[in-house]
Amino acid sequence: MRFAGRDRIGVANGEITVAFRRWERPRVVAGRVYRTNGGRLLVDAVDRIAPSKVTDRDARAAGRANAAAVRDDDRGDTANPLYRVRFHLVTDPDDRELLAADDDLGPDDLAEIARRLERYDDASSHGAWTETTLRMIAAQPARRAPDLAEQVGRETKPFKIDVRKLKNLGLTYSLEVGYRLSPRGTAYLAWLDGSSARGGTRTLTPEGTGT
């Protein structure tokens, strides 16, 4: 889910704990944590609800004055049912963010990252892409995903799915617009560059240097 304007601020500070959405079918599942532009949210409940059944209490939890304001603000496709999503802000450290911030990469860390990226490249139907994508993001932080995708002749949606794989390894951050390398991603590229300068191989010694 995404939140606009004051809603995003209210979600981020924990004041907003309910959202109303017009969906063909639920897009979130109770019990799961979702990363949103308002922070990480744990969904407590997802209920289909008639607009006439919206209460003033839920409206206030959604940042609206009353139930009538919720109905007035209902700009979704009325052909789709209305869902009430109850959630709360998760403030525990995000394991993925902790990983991304870790740039102290030893031989085992580097070998594991290289192995995972090689697996992505080998499984790709459009050829090796991981190093090219990392370098594009390093050179063009906060560049729109459609612009980056166009540079390599790809559609935006599959390109973004691939970048999400890099993010799951802690190598990139998602921004409001575009991406940037994480400290971990920066350290990994530095190792690649150092390996190339030492002769182009990426074999790790016990000290974590290329040979």
C-alpha positions in Angstrom: 0.0 0.0 0.0 1.0 3.6 -0.6 -0.1 6.7 1.3 -0.3 10.2 0.0 0.4 13.5 1.7 -0.7 13.8 5.3 -1.8 10.1 5.4 1.9 9.1 4.9 3.0 11.3 7.8 0.2 9.9 10.0 1.1 6.3 9.2 4.8 7.0 9.8 4.1 8.5 13.2 1.6 5.8 14.2 -1.4 8.0 14.3 -3.2 6.4 11.3 -3.9 2.7 11.8 -6.7 2.1 9.4 -7.0 2.5 5.6 -9.9 2.0 3.2 -9.2 0.7 -0.3 -11.3 -0.3 -3.3 -9.8 -3.6 -4.5 -11.1 -6.3 -6.8 -9.6 -8.7 -4.2 -7.5 -8.1 -1.1 -3.9 -7.1 -1.9 -2.6 -7.6 1.6 -2.9 -10.5 4.1 -3.5 -10.3 7.8 -0.4 -11.3 9.8 2.1 -10.1 7.3 4.5 -7.2 7.4 4.6 -4.9 4.4 7.1 -2.2 3.6 5.3 1.0 2.6 6.2 4.6 2.0 4.9 5.3 5.5 7.1 2.6 7.1 6.9 -1.1 7.8 3.3 -2.1 8.7 1.9 -5.3 10.3 -1.5 -5.9 8.9 -3.9 -6.9 11.7 -7.1 -7.5 9.8 -8.5 -7.1 6.3 -12.3 -6.9 6.1 -14.7 -6.3 3.3 -17.1 -3.6 4.4 -20.1 -1.8 3.0 -19.6 2.0 2.8 -22.7 2.5 5.0 -21.0 0.4 7.7 -18.0 2.5 8.1 -17.9 3.9 11.7 -16.7 7.2 13.0 -14.2 5.4 15.1 -12.6 3.7 12.1 -12.8 7.0 10.2 -10.8 8.8 12.9 -8.2 5.9 12.9 -7.9 6.5 9.1 -7.2 10.2 9.6 -10.7 11.4 8.7 -13.1 13.4 10.8 -16.0 11.0 10.5 -17.5 8.2 8.4 -19.1 10.7 6.0 -15.6 12.0 5.2 -14.4 8.5 4.4 -17.3 8.1 2.0 -16.7 11.5 0.4 -13.0 10.6 0.0 -13.8 7.3 -1.7 -12.4 7.8 -5.1 -11.7 4.2 -6.0 -13.5 2.1 -8.6 -17.0 1.6 -7.1 -17.3 -1.6 -9.2 -14.8 -3.1 -6.7 -15.7 -3.8 -3.1 -14.4 -1.6 -0.2 -11.9 -3.1 2.2 -11.0 -1.9 5.6 -7.3 -2.6 6.5 -6.3 -2.4 10.1 -2.6 -2.3 10.8 0.1 -1.0 13.1 3.6 0.4 12.6 6.5 -2.0 13.2 9.4 -0.3 14.9 11.7 -3.3 15.3 14.9 -3.2 13.3 14.5 -4.4 9.7 16.8 -7.3 9.1 17.2 -6.3 5.4 18.2 -2.7 6.4 20.7 -4.1 8.9 22.1 -6.3 6.2 22.3 -3.4 3.7 24.2 -1.3 6.2 26.9 -3.9 6.8 29.8 -3.2 4.6 32.4 -5.3 6.5 32.5 -8.1 4.0 34.7 -11.0 4.6 35.6 -13.8 2.2 32.5 -15.9 3.0 30.3 -12.8 2.6 31.8 -11.9 -0.8 31.7 -15.5 -2.0 28.0 -15.9 -1.0 27.0 -12.6 -2.7 28.9 -13.6 -5.9 27.3 -17.0 -5.8 23.8 -15.6 -5.5 24.3 -13.1 -8.3 25.8 -15.7 -10.6 22.7 -17.8 -9.9 20.4 -14.9 -10.9 22.5 -14.4 -14.1 22.4 -18.0 -15.0 18.6 -18.2 -14.5 17.9 -15.1 -16.5 16.2 -15.3 -19.9 17.8 -12.0 -21.0 21.4 -12.7 -20.1 23.7 -11.6 -17.3 22.3 -8.5 -15.6 23.3 -8.2 -12.0 26.7 -6.4 -12.3 25.4 -4.1 -15.0 22.4 -3.1 -12.9 24.5 -2.5 -9.8 26.8 -0.2 -11.8 23.9 1.6 -13.4 22.4 2.3 -9.9 25.8 3.4 -8.6 26.3 5.8 -11.4 22.7 7.1 -11.5 21.2 7.2 -8.0 17.6 8.4 -7.8 17.1 7.9 -11.5 13.6 6.7 -12.4 13.3 2.9 -12.9 11.7 3.3 -16.4 14.7 5.4 -17.5 17.2 2.7 -16.2 15.2 -0.1 -17.8 15.1 1.8 -21.1 18.9 2.1 -21.1 19.2 -1.7 -21.2 16.3 -2.3 -23.5 14.0 -3.8 -20.8 10.4 -3.4 -19.7 10.0 -1.5 -16.4 8.1 -4.1 -14.4 10.6 -7.1 -14.9 13.5 -4.7 -14.4 12.0 -3.6 -11.0 11.5 -7.2 -10.0 15.2 -7.9 -10.7 16.3 -4.8 -8.7 14.1 -6.1 -5.8 16.3 -9.3 -5.8 19.4 -7.1 -5.4 17.6 -5.3 -2.5 16.8 -8.6 -0.8 20.6 -9.3 -0.8 21.1 -6.0 0.9 22.9 -4.4 -2.1 20.5 -1.6 -2.9 18.0 0.8 -1.3 14.7 1.9 -2.8 14.1 5.7 -2.8 11.0 7.7 -3.4 12.3 7.9 -7.0 14.8 5.3 -8.2 17.4 3.5 -6.2 20.9 3.8 -4.7 23.6 1.4 -3.6 23.7 0.4 0.0 27.0 0.4 1.9 27.0 -3.4 1.3 26.5 -3.0 -2.4 29.2 -0.3 -2.6 31.6 -2.6 -0.8 30.8 -5.4 -3.1 31.4 -3.3 -6.2 34.7 -2.1 -4.7 35.8 -5.7 -4.3 34.9 -6.4 -8.0 36.9 -3.4 -9.1 39.8 -4.4 -6.9 39.7 -7.9 -8.3 39.7 -6.6 -11.9 42.7 -4.4 -11.1 44.6 -7.3 -9.8 44.2 -9.3 -13.0 40.5 -9.9 -13.6 39.8 -13.0 -11.4 37.6 -13.0 -8.4 39.0 -15.9 -6.4 39.1 -15.1 -2.7 42.1 -15.7 -0.5 41.6 -16.4 3.2 42.3 -12.7 3.8 39.4 -11.7 1.5 41.5 -10.3 -1.3 41.3 -11.2 -4.9 44.2 -13.1 -6.6 
